[in-house]
Amino acid sequence: MVLGVIALSMSIVFIGGPLGVIGLILGIAALATAKRTGVGRSKAIIAVVSSAIAIVVSVLVVVFTVWYANKTQECYQPDSLHEYKQCVRQQFVGN
């Protein structure tokens, strides 16, 4: 459960994806154990759900980052931050 929550909080910086996969695997194993023993089912469900959400958020962050990098590809060698901002604005607004 802890790994799933950590993965969810770290999913914005790409680390959450791999941690989410590990948390999902451990959460599924904990669900199987909870089914056998009858203890810890709610924590296992929280682990599976938080890990799955962390994976989805990480994938969305990667997709957005790739889309943004592709959209602003022409702006990567400006002379100043002001020129970069202006170039990015032109890419999105079209002015």
HELIX and SHEET records of a PDB file:
HELIX    1   1 VAL A    2  MET A   10  1                                   9    
HELIX    2   2 SER A   11  VAL A   13  5                                   3    
HELIX    3   3 GLY A   16  THR A   37  1                                  22    
HELIX    4   4 ARG A   41  LYS A   71  1                                  31    
HELIX    5   5 GLN A   73  CYS A   75  5                                   3    
HELIX    6   6 LEU A   81  VAL A   93  1                                  13    
END                                                                             
